[in-house]
Amino acid sequence: MNDMNLDEYFAGFPEKMTKIEKIHNDKEIRFKVVVIKLRPPRHKGFDLVREMGSGDISDVMGKKPLSGNLLFVFPERHLAAFEQQSFIDELINNPTAKEIDQVEIITSNPMIVGSFLSEQVRVLTFGDDNG
């Protein structure tokens, strides 16, 4: 499993990544969800982190055991449209979901973001963003 966390890679933005608890079917998982508003996943600023978590996506979708801290950076790049819509439900309903301590997600995908309430999501923009 991937034990990295966003604070290690985006240390200048911890105030934007408040820990959130989402309770679903008596399972509690802490989520940090950061929405990148104006930069595409191919932006050079994401070169070092773009593929983080991609190796865990098959485990999520295949209902394989998950545990610890999980990090997904633009998971939509590795999911079909129908999988994007169910990605968070697959995490929450995983047979070992109680073993997951925290899930951190960087995304720009509305289907993934739609799984959360507005107060559970932090939008991140950068000073040199246009738009």
Secondary structure, 3 states (H helix, E strand, C coil): CCCCCHHHHCCCCHHHCCCEEEEECCEEEEEEEEEECCCCCCCHHHCCCCCCCHHHHHHHHCCCCCCEEEEEECHHHHCCHHHHHHHHHHHHCCCCHHHEEEEEEEECCHHHHCCCCHHHCEEECCCCCCC
